[in-house]
Amino acid sequence: MNNKFYPKKEMFQEPLIKNMCEYKELVEEFEKDYEGTWAKFAKEKLDWFEPFTRTLDESNAPFYRWFDGGKLNVAYNCIDRHLKTKKNKAAIIFEGDNGDKRILTYRELAYEVSKTANMFKNQFNIKKGDRVVVYMPMIPEAAITMLACAKIGAIHSVVFGGFSAEALRDRIIDASAKLVVTADGAFRKGKPYMLKPVVDTALEHGCECVEKVCVVERNEQEITWVAGRDYSYNELIKNESSFCKSEPMDSEDPLFLLYTSGSTGKPKGVQHSSAGYILWAQMTMEWVFDIKDNDTYWCTADVGWITGHTYIVYGPLAAGATTVMFEGVPTFPDAGRCWQMVEEYRINQFYTAPTAIRLLHKMGADEPSKYDLSSLRILGTVGEPIDPAAWKWYYEEVGGSKCSIVDTYWQTETGGHMISPLPAATPIKPACATFALPGIVAEVIEEDGTPTPRGEKGFMCITKPWPSMIRTIWNDPERFKKSYFGDCKKDGKPVYFTGDGAMIDDEDYITITGRTDDVINVSGHRMGTAEVEAAIKKHDNVAAVAVVGKPHDIKGEGIFAYVVLKSDDGIADELEIIKEINSLIKTEIGAIALCDDMAFVPDLPKTRSGKIMRRILRSIVKGEAITQDTSTLEDPSIVQKIENIVNG
């Protein structure tokens, strides 16, 4: 599939960026006056309580500061400023797993956010700068809680509802959270599942910072209430005022923390600012999804990930759009669920992960033809590169060969899209991220900053700061510098390295080739190998372990573990050991990190200094020829032994 697919111009009415000439003109505008162009957009797009006096401060790089002197409030920009013109417009359309529906207009959302913000202040003594951990299902109260925190200046940290008590505990402790907001549970595939018991387990020890737990009663299953600690959201909210003044926040005040796996065992608390983050969330929402006033937009992500933050809650609402929240899974009660919702709500933009696309294709290749999908204008993908076969089905069967596909490349740390087609302008090459968005200086370079030759793999770097970039790692500035600015330089200065490899072709199209560090992309979610390995090592009979990614038809990458046992007396009972190890992983991290495959090996390929040669292990699991030099290994013969075990 080397052909380009050109936008169907008839699908777009007055797009913000109409063609490649306009795209190039905007890129040149940034090149000529980088700070001035960012300042122009910040003034145009956001409502400020006090104007900023400096656009960019680079004096303490890489701790960049944007829009210093300015004061604003993110919740105000997402809700309050729209009340003059959009108060009766749907802000959030919610559909539950069982089909229950709820629509919140901008006015109703303003009321709910204010009441929740007042509850946090009055009942839980939450103040500006306090951390609130949110462990919630995909229900409107999750978005309301995030926005309520933003309204009063509290810093929220949303933890994915599939993470275990151990993973939740780690994030609570690192953030020193004062309040946990959760739900009794929710519904999945027609059945209730529970969240509150996970919180109870997490708080059993080491979480003395937590003073209160606020519980949304969603599935009405029986739960344990701890007197003096646990309170019902549903009851407390009844007595609160529907007006709460928005707290003026400095541009650089933290908006939220979001923990992401890294190449060491400890999760990283990615810290995002207020002004820069919401500016880019809105701009990319408008550019990449061509949002119009009457559109209905649906992103299928979970609010526990950055995609849910930027493209379910903050981006759509800042743009004054209607955003859909869905509690369930795309294949329940059948593989037509998504397409039925597209038909019912007349969805115009549909944004999902390649994992979901492959699953929907596998389980219901002909399902899209059963529904009226004519409202669709833009199809998006996120989280991982989309393979050509999935792209083709998505384009032809879901989009009817008329919708633009925006294959978006970005990360938790970038806050919003970095590289993406513009739907009305960019000729698309399937499975190719295409071009950097205007204002983003993305380059494929070598470690020393020299350009990588075209057609060859290099390091994907962003070589100029941008407003929505990560500000630091919570309580660990040195790790921030080392993690993101320690690998590549340009003109002698450290630049942001994404951790991904990439290639650029003769037409300047960028293709992402995958991770270069010890992070596995499972269903579009980054899992640090060290975090998984730490869980496996807790098994009494595990002496050593190395985890790598293995290509997976549905998830993109699965987790493959090479395990060295202390004693192989019980090796005949491998299945039992695999069960026990995966049970540990589920307890320590969550089901998302379960190993798809394991190989019990006599040893791992290590250098004489003890470093595990993961590149060799990745090559073995992919069935590739070993090109690495094995002469430096402590025991070069171990490579052949492992190959024989893995490949038979």
N, C-alpha and C positions, 0 to 999 in steps of 0.2 A: 504493500500500500504506500507507494511513493508519490501518488498524485496529490496535488493540493486541492482543498475544498474551499471554494470561495463563498463568502456570506451571501445569503439570499436577500438582496436589498429590499424586496417587497415585505420582508418580515419586520422591518424597522422603520419607525416614524420618528424623525428628528433625533437620532442618537447623539450622545454627547460628543463622541469621536466617530465621524462618519466614514472615514477612509484612511488609508495608510499615509496620504499626504498630510492630513490633519494630525495623525499620530506623530509623524516625524517633526512637524512644526512645533508640537508641544514638547517633544524631547529636546529640540534645539533651544526652546525657551528656557528649559531647566539648565541646559549646558551654558547658556549665555549669562544667566543670573539665577544661580541655584537657590540661594537664600531668598531672594526677592520673589521668585515664583512660588516657593513654599509659603511665604508670608501672604501673598495674594490669595492663595487658596484658603489659608487659615482664617483670613478676615471674611472671605465670601461664604464659607461653609458653616462656620461655627458662630454661636451666640456667646459673646464674652460679657462678663460682668465688669471687667477692667481689661483694657487692651494690653497686649504684650509689648515690651520695649526692645527685646532682642530676639531675633529669629533662631539663631544657632550659636551655642557656646561650645567651642572645641578645646577650650583651655585645659581641660582635665580628661582628655581622651584616654580610653574609650568610654568614659562616663559622660556621654554627650548630654547636653541640655537643650531643649527646644521651647521656644515661645516664653522665655523668662519674663517675669513681670505681669504676665497675664493671669486673670482669674476667671474661672468658668465652673460649670458643674455638668458632668456627663449625663446624669439622669435628666436634668433640665433640657439638654440638647436632644435627648431621645424622646422626651414626652412633652414637657410643659410648653416649649416653644411652638409645638404643632397645634395647641388647643385653639388658637385663633381661627385656623383654617381647616383642621382635620378632626375636630373633637368627636364627630360621629362616624368617623372612618374606622374600620376594623384595624386594630393594631396587631392583635394576636388571635389566630384561629387555632383552637386546640381540638385535636381528635384523640380520644383515648384508645387504648388497646381494644376495648370491648365495643367501641363505636360511639361512646358518649362524646358530646360536643359542647364546646364553650367558646363564645366569641367575646373578646374584650375590645371595646372601642378605645380610642386614645383617651377619651374622658374617663372611662371606667378604669383603664390602666393607671391613669394619674391618681385616681382615688385609692386604688388598691396599693400602689407603691407608697403613697403618703401615709396610709393607715399602717402599713408594715414598718415604714421608717419610724413613725411615732411609737409603735410598739417596741421596736428595738431600743429606742431612747428611753422610753418611760418605764418599760417592764424589765429591761435587761441592762440598762445603764451603758449602752453602747455609744461611744464617742468617736469623733474624728481620729483616724489612725488605728483604732482597734481592729483586730482581725476576727473575721467571722468565717468559719468553715461551713460550706454548703454541701451536704451529702444527700442529693435529691434525685427523684425520678424525673422523667421528661413531662412535667406538668407546669401549668402557668405560674404556680407559686415559686418555681425555681427561678424563672426570669424576674418575677416580682421581687424576690429576695435580693438578687444581684443588683437590681436597679434601686432598691431601698437602701442598700449599703452605699451605693454611689451617691445617693441623694444626701446622706448625712456625713459622707466622708469616711465611712468605715471601709476597710480593705477586705474584699471577699476572696476566699480561696475555695473554688469549687472542686470537689473530689468526685471523680467518676463513680457512679453508683454500683459498678461491677467490681470495684476494688475491695479487698479484704479488710478485716478489722486491723490487721497489722499494718497494712499500707495506709489506712486511714489514720491510725495512731501516729505513724511517723510524720505525716503531713500536719496533723494537729500540733504536735510537739514542736516541729521546726518553725511553724508560724506563730507559736504561743497564742493560739486562738482563745478568745474569751467566751465565745458563743458558738454552738453547733446548731445549725438548722437542718432538719432531716424530715422524713416522712415515716409513717408506720410502714409503708411499703407502696407498691403499685401493682400493676397487672402486666403480665407478659404471656403471650400465647393463650389468652383466655383464663389464666390462673393468677391468683395473687402471689406476689413474692415480697419478701420482707427486707427492710433496711434498718429499722430501729434496733433490732437485736445486734446487728453489726456494730452500731454506735455504742451500745451498752458494753460489748466486749472490748471495743477499742478504748473505752474510758476506764477500764478496770484498774489500770496502773499506768503511771507516767504522764497523765494528762491533767495534772493539778491546775493548769492554766485555765481549763474550762470551768466556767461558773454555772452556766445554764445550758439546757438543751430545749430547743423549740421544735415541736413535732406537728407537721401537717398530717391530718387524718384523711388519708386518701382511700385506702382499701378496707378500712374499718375492721382489720383483723385484730385479735387480742394481742396486746403488747404489755410489757412491764413498765410501770411508771415509777420513777424514783422521786420520792417526796422531796421538795425543796430544790430539785435540779431540773426536772422535766415539766414542761408546760405545753398546753395545747394551743397551737397557732390558731385553730378554728375558733376557739373560745375567746382568746385574748384580743383578737382582731376586731371583734364586735364592738368593743368599747372605745376604739381609737378614732380620732378626728381624720377626716378625709383631706385635710390640708396640712402640708408640711413644707416649710421653706427649704429651698435647696441651699446647701452649705457651699459658700464660695471656696473653690479649691485652687491652689496654685497649679500652674500648668504641669509642673513636674511632680505633684503629689501622686503617690501610688494609687492606682485604681483597683488593681487586683494582683494576686499571686496565682500562678498556675504551675503545678508541679509536673515536671517531665523527667523521664528516665534519662540517665546519662551513662557514660562509660565507666563510672564507678558505682558502687552499690547504693549510695545515698541519692534520693531524688533531688532534682534541682528546682528551687522555687523561683521560677521566672517572674520577674517583677516588671509590670507595665505601668506607664504613666497615664495621666488623664488626657491632656490636650492632644498630644501627638498620636496616641492610640485612636481616639475617637475621630480625629480628622481623617486618618487613613482608612479606618473602617467605613466611614461614609463615602469617601472618594472612590474606593474600590467597589463598593456596593453599586454606586452609580455608573462607573465606567464598565466594569466587567459584566454586570447583570442587566445593564441598560434599563434600570428601574423606571417605570412610569407611574403616574399617580393612581391609575386604576388597576395596576398589576397585583396579582397574588403570587407570592414567592414562597418556595418550600425548600429548605435545607434539611436533610434527613439526619444530621449529626446529633450528638448528645451534648448537652451543655457542659458536661464534664471535660470536654476537650476544647481546644482553642477554636475549632471551627464553629462549635456551638456558641461560644462567646461572641466572636466577631460577626458571624453570618447567620445566626438565628436571633440573637438579642441586639447587640449594640449597633452593628452596621445597618440592618433593615430599619430599626426604629429611628436612628439618627437621620436616615434618608426619608423618613415619613412613610415607610412602606407597610404593607400587610404581610406578616410573617406567620408561617404555619409551624406549629409544634405538634409532634406526633409521639405518643407514648409507646407505641407497639413496635413490632418487627415487620419488615417489608414482605415477609412470606406468610403472615398469618391474617386471616384463616386460610389464605392460599396465595399463590404468587401473583395474583392480580390486584392485591391490596393497594399498592402504590398507584397503579393506573386507574383504579376505581376512584381514588382520592383526587387524582389529577382531573378526571372528568367531572367529579362533583363540585370541586372548588374552582374549576377553570384555572388551573395553575399555569402561570406563564413562564416561570423559571424553576427548574428542578435541579437540585445540587446534591450529589451523593458521591459515594466512594466507589472506585473500581471493584472493590470486594463485593459490594452490594450489586453492582451491575453484573458481574460474573455469576453471582448466586441467582439473580432474577433470570438471567439468560438460561442458566442450567435448569432451573426448576419450572420455568414457564416461558420458553422461547416465543411461543405464539400468543401469549397473554396480551401484549399491547394491542394487537389487532382487534381485540374484543371490546375496546373502549374508545371513546371519542377523545383523542389527545390533541385535537386541532388547536387548543388554546396555547400549547407549548411554543415558545419562541427561542428559548435558550436552555441548553442542557449543560450542566457543569459536572466536573469531576475533581476530587480532592483527596489528598493523603498519600498518594503514591502514583507513579506513572501508570497510565492505562495502556494495556496491551492492544495491538491492532485488532484482534478478533473481537474483543469486548467493545472497542470503539466503533467498529463496523456495525454491530448489532444495535448499539445505542443510537447511532446516527440514522440507520435505515429503518429499524423496526419501532423504536420509541419516538424518534424525531421525524419520521416520515421523509427522510432525506432532505429536509428543509430547515431544520433548526441548527443554529450555530452551537458548536460544542466548545466550551471554555475549559481547557485542561489547566487547572490552576496550580502553580507551584509556590509554596510558602511554608512557614513553620510556626510553631508556638512562639518562638523567639522573635519572629518578624512582625507579628501582630496582624498582618494582612497579606494579601497577594503580593508577590514579588515579580513573578513571570506569568503571563497569561495572554491568550488571544483577547482581542477586543471584538465583541461579537459581530458588529456591523462593519468592521474594518479589516481584520487580519485573515489573510488566506491561511488555512489550517493544514498542517501536515499531521496526520494521525499519530498519536502517541508522542507528540513533540510539544514541549511547553511553549514554544515560539519565541516571543520577545519580552524583554523586561518592560514593565509598565513605565510610563513617563515619570521621571523623578527618581527612579531606582537605577543605580549604576551597577549592573550585574555583569561580572566578567569571569571568563574561564581562564585561569592563570596557573602558573607553576608556583611553588612555594616562595620563590624569590620575586614574584610579581611579573615575570615575563609572560606574554600571552602564549597560551598553549596552541600549538599548530592546529589548524582546522582539521576536523575529522579525528583528532586524537583526544583521549580522556585527560581532563585536567581537574582542578579544584574549582568548585562553584563558589565564588566570593561576591560579596556586596562591598564595593570599594569606597563608597561614600556613606556617611550616616544618613538615616532617614527618620522621620518623626515617630513612627510606631515601633521602632526597634526596642528590644529588651534593654532595660536600664541597668539592671544588675541581677545577680542571684541573691535572693533574700539572705541576709546575714553572712554572705560569703563573696565579697568583691574580688578576692584573689582567684577564686574558682571561676568567676565570671570572665576575668581577663584570660585565664589559661584555657578555658573551654572554647571561647569564641574568637579570641584575638591572639592566640599563641602559635598558629600554624603557618599563616601566609602573610606576606608583606608586599606592599607596593610603594615604590619610591622610598624605601627604607622604613615605612610606617606600617604597623600592624593593621590588617583589615579584617572585616567580619568573614569568617569561614563557616559555611553552612554545614560542613560535615559530609556534603554530597559531592560526588563526581559529576562531570558534565562534559558534553562535546558541543562545539559550535560548527555549523557547516558553512559551505561557500555562500549561502544566502543569509548568513547571520542568525539562522534559527538555532535555538538552544534546546538540546535534549539532555534530560537528567538521567544519569546512568546508575544511580544508587548510592548507598552509604559507603563511605570510606573508613568509618570508625566502627567501634564495637556497639552498634545499635541496630536492632532488627525492626523492620517496618512490618508489623502484623496488622493486617486489615486497615492500613493507613495510620496506625498508632505506633509510635516509637517506644520500643521496650529496650532498656539497657541490659546488655548481656550480664553485667556484673550483678544486677539486682536479681535476675533469674538464677544465676549461679550460686548466689548467697543463699537462696531458698533451698536449692538442691543439696548444698553442702550440709544442711541441717539433718539430713538422713544419716542415721548412725553408721551405715555401711558404705558411705561415699567417701573415698579418699581424695579424689580430685575430679573436676568437671570443667568442661569448656562448652559454651553454647554458641551456635552460629545460626545464621538464617539459611533456610532451604526453600527453593522455589515451590510455590503452592498454587494450584490451579484456581482456587477461589480467593484465598487471603493474600495472594501476592507473594508473601513470605511466611513460612511457618518456622517454628522453633525446633532445632535439632540439637540434642544434647549428647556429647561424648562423655561417658561416665566411667571413671575408674573406681572399682569397688575395693574396700579394705580386705574383704574376704570373698572369694568366689565360690565358697562352699555351696551357697544357695543359688548359684547362677542358673540352675535348672528352673528356678522359680522366677525367671526374669519378669514375667507379666505382673507378678505380685509386687516386685520392686518398682516397676514402672508406675503401677497404681499408687504406691506409697509416695513416690517422688512427686507425682502430679498432685496428690492430695496436699503435700507440703506447699507446693507452688500456689495452689488455690487458696490455702490458708494465709500464706505470707503476702501474696500479691493480688490474686484473683484469677478467675477462669480465663481471662484474656491472655494470660501468660503460660497456659498449659503447653507442654511439649507435644508436638505432633509425632516426633520420632526420637528414639534413643538408641545409642549403640554402646554396649559395654566393651570397653577396650582395655588392654593391659597397661597402657600408659599414654601420655599425651606428647606430641612433638614439642619439645622444649629446647631452647638454647642452653648453653652451658651456664648462663647467668640466671636460668630459670624462667625466662619469658616464653609463654605459650605462643607458638606460631599459628595464629588463627587463620591466616591466609591459606595455609596448607589444608586446614580442616574445612574451610569453605570450598576449596577446590575439590576435595574428596567428595563432599556431599553433593556437589553439582555434577560430579562425574567428569570433571575437567582434568586435563593433563597437569601434573605437578611441574610448574616452571620455576618455583622458588629454589634457591640454593639450600640443600639439606645438609651440606657438609658441616655447618656450624651447630648442628643439633647434638644434644647430649648423646642420643642414640638414633642415628640416621635410619636404622632398620625398622624403627617403630612405624614409619610412614607406610611401608608396604604392608605391615601387619594390620594397620587400621584400614587401609584400602581393601584388603581381603575380607575383613569383617563387614564393612559397610556395603561393598559392592559385590560380595559373594564370590 
